[in-house]
């Protein structure tokens, strides 16, 4: 993969939030068509198709049938919520290799209207399921507890992450939760799996999202500014939480380092960060592993609303999974927000003169990690 | 319903030993490390032969969480309970439940020892209590 050789040229959500009358496939299709409209391209231009959703057995194949697309390159690799950032790496590689020219990456889920449960298939984890481990919250709770014991991180610091997300959401008209929120409110919410309260956990919503990629050469013929893929990388080591070697260090350290190397950039070069925030602890762990602060200092880093609007580092400027939307998998929405910001289309929440963004997807229980570095400068 | 493990395959000796009140694990014949979950090869060094041995049953709490809610009624009616990760003296780490200890007394680093909870004719589940 070559730095900047491919670009994201379209990005859009479907209707999000509570959408009771659309199936997962329909939401995925709605988002795909909206992203193609945004790019100024049609389904007939698409020859690379990437999709993932727990609702479909063959996601990219079903999406192809639904939209009338017959791709020459296809992929439905299940990297959990990290899939879509991972597909940026897959699509960039395929486009550069000449295996496809226009790639569509899409997600859809009606998790909220379907009863709120996380659809995870029939996989049975023999060494975890018998213990009443609440999937996936307890895994993240175990990480948080270990981080607290090892580094003195506090429940108040976790809550700071949720409050910052809410403050960004208050600037995003599409965000689902926009009411006032304080650290005390988070700590007063119901305990789910200690030390994580209800408001340390992401929303459960419906929604679809999609992005369109092509070569940066072809992107020059399109109307909207291209958002270049400067680096993209993946890492995974464990699938189950008891197999994670150190609960305070995630494979973001690996995928992040690889993506920075490809981009020739460092954490200090990033104008904003979009991190998968299914739980507040994710943001603290990922900021450390992606080099924005030292290991163990993530709690202090987010204290005093330093990642909120007006803070030192803009993080999850849409309001993230905690306050904007989270239909089971979030990765695609992190990409959409980064594209909007880098095009200067983010309205009230626009990060001024943003040239670079780091997008970090997490799948499973901090299992799959995919990092993309995007930019509008060469 | 309480979920049960699949006792077939390379983990069969683990579950058979648990029924006898023993914690057993495969150890790599090459690098000598304990392997969990049980496999008949070593994922740590790549060697292809292992030997099953009895573990001491002693370990320390690596992390824990008090679970307050669960969609499965079997767990919901028992909540709150303590799910833990325990690092065995032999080095392997497993998920477990911390039992026989007030929930607010569980600590990271606490010494624990194995016990077994009978779930069915085929299954006794390793749990851990304060040492």
Interface residues (C-beta under 8 A of the other chain):
Chain A: X117 X124 X126 X127 X128 X129 X130 X131 X132 X133 X134 X138 X141 X142 X143 X145 X146 X149 X150 X190 X191 X192 X193 X194 X195 X196 X240 X241 X242 X243 X247
Chain B: X2 X3 X4 X5 X6 X11 X36 X37 X62 X63 X64 X65 X66 X67 X68 X69 X70 X71 X72 X74 X75 X78 X79 X81 X83 X85 X93 X94 X95 X96 X97 X107 X108 X109 X119 X123 X125
